[in-house]
Each structure stands twice: as structure tokens, then as C-alpha cells.
Amino acid sequence: MTLSGQELLRFNKCIDKSSGCWLWKGTRNDKGYGYFWIKGKSVGAHRLSYCIANGIPFTNDVYIMHKCDNPPCVNPGYLERTTHKANMEDAAEKGLFHPLRGSMSLSAKLTEDDVVSIRKVYASGRITFAELGKIYGVAGISIRHAVRGITWAHIQ
């Protein structure tokens, strides 16, 4: 996706370039990231800024990382292209992003209490991973990983 001249003017009107970080003055989400509406779609302002500055078309698979760790910043000099995984790892290392663990994860089918119970029952030696999986409505491999601490490692 590329911007028309009018869209580019509208985009630039939303940027405050008075400091090193060019701050997005338009719509922001609850985490401070700017969004720009183009052709009926909301796109990340920092991602769009990077694409414009580097002459590359905007696509959904372009991942951009803030070197300044300032979400409203759209200064292309403070942005770099990356992968989603590398961006998440960088944020986690800096303490900026905390992946949801345990029952807070959107994909969790077990709770912390379930995992404690599963580990106790399995330790008794009277039941298999597959049997526990049927009881809790998950695959036996999920039970095995929970018991061995591959998943749910934060539960003691």
C-alpha cells in the first residue's frame, strides 16, 4: 500500500518533529502507539513512517522496532525493521512486555490449581498422561509438558 500525496500530507500533519523522537499527535491506542487511517484501514503510524522513509510498500508483514522504546515515536531514524519474534524478545528483555503466563494466557485450558493437582496425582504413579488429559480436556502431551515443567514452569 502506498500513500497518495493528499494522504502523505495528512500523515505529516500528525507528527511533532520538535524533538529527537517525532511524536505522533493523531490517534493512539492504550499503549501509546499511533494509528493512521488509510483506505478504510488502521495502520501503525511508526510502521507506515518507516516504510515511507525507506521507500518500501506498506504490508502487514513489515515489523518495526523502536530503538528509542517510545511508542508514539515515528522518527524513521529511531526505527528498524525486524521480525515479530525479535521485537517481542527485545521488549521482554527490556521489561517492556510481559507475556501472559498460565491461566492468563488466552489459549490456556488449565488453571494453576489444575496443574498443582495434576502434578500430585501423576506423582502417585496411578494414572497416565493420556488419562489425565481426558479428565482435564487436553492432550496427553499437554499434561506431560505441565508435569515436567516444560509449560507452567512458574508453578512450583
N, C-alpha and C positions, 0 to 999 in steps of 0.2 A: 504494500500500500504506500503510495506517495501522496504528498500534500499538494494541493493547488496553491497558487500564490496567495489567494484570499485566506485559505486555511493556515498558511505559514504566518501571515500577518497576525491572525487571531491567536495563534500559538505563542508568538513572540511577545504579544501584549500581556501574557500571563506570567512573564518572567521578570523578576527583580534582579538585575545584574550589578547591584551596588556593592557587592562583596565577593569574595572568592567563590563561595557557594552561590550559585544562581538559584534563588528561591522561587518556587512555584507559587504564584498568587491565585491560581484557579482552584478548582475543586480538589479536595484532598480526602483520602479515606481516614479511618480512625487510627491508622498507624503513621499518618503524615505523608504518605506517598501521593503525589499529584496525579490527576487523571485528566485526560483531554478527550472530548467527544469528537469523533471524525467518522463521517459516513454512517452515523447511527450506532457507532460502537465506542465504548470507553476503552482507552488505551493508556498504559502507564506513561506519564509525561517524561520521566527520565529515560525510558526505553526509546521513546519517539525522538527525544533530543539527541541521543547517541546516534540513532540511525540517520537523522538529518545531517548532523555534523560529519559523519563518516561516509555519506553518500550511498548508504545501503538501504534497500527497501525494508519497510517495517513488516515483520511477520511474527506470528505468535511464538515461534521457536527461538527468538532472539532474547537471550537472558543477559541482563546488565547488572553489574555490581557497583555499589557506591564505594569508592576508595575512601571517601570522607565520612562514611557511615551516617550521613544526614539525609533522611528520607525525602524531604522536599527539594533537595538539590537536583538541578537538571543541567549543571555545568558539564559538558561533554569531556572536559579535561579531568574531571573527578570521577568519571565513569569508565568502566571497562567491560568488555564482552567476556562472558564466562558461560558455564553450564549451570543448570538449576542446582545440581548436586554440589558443585563447588561453592556456589553462592550460599546455600544453606549451611554447609560446613564452615565457611568463613564466619557467618553470622553466629553460629553456635560456639565457635572458638572464642569469639569476642564477647560472648554472653548476651548477644542481642536477640537471640532466637532460642527458645526452649521448646524442643519438640514435645508434643503431648505424649505422655507415657501412661502405661497402664490403662485403667478404665476411662481415662480422659481422652484416649485416642479414639478417633471417630470410627475406627474399624474394630475396636475391642468387643469381643463376645464374652469375655470373662471379667470378673472383678478381682480386686486384690484379695478379698476374702475367699473367693473361689480358688485362687492359686495357692493360698495357705492350706486350705482344706485338701486340695488335690495332692499337694506335696506330702502331707501327713498320711493320707490314705495310700498313696503309692508306696511310701516308705514301709508300710506294713507288709508289703510283698504279696498281698492277696488279690490284686487287680492289675490288669494290663493298661497300657496307654490307650489302646483301642476301646476298651470297656469304659474307661473314664471319659474318653471323647464322646461316646454315645450318651452317657449320663449328662454331660455338660453341653452337648450340641455342637461340638467342634471336632476337627480331625484328630486322630491319634497323634499325628506328628506335632500338632499344636500343644497337646498335653506333654509330649516328650520334651519339647523345647521349653515349656514352662517349668517342668520338673528339674531339668538340667541347668536352668538359669540362662539359656540362650535368649529367651524372651523373659520378660518380667524380672530382670536381674535386680531391679531396685527393691524387690520384695525379699525379705530375709526369712 
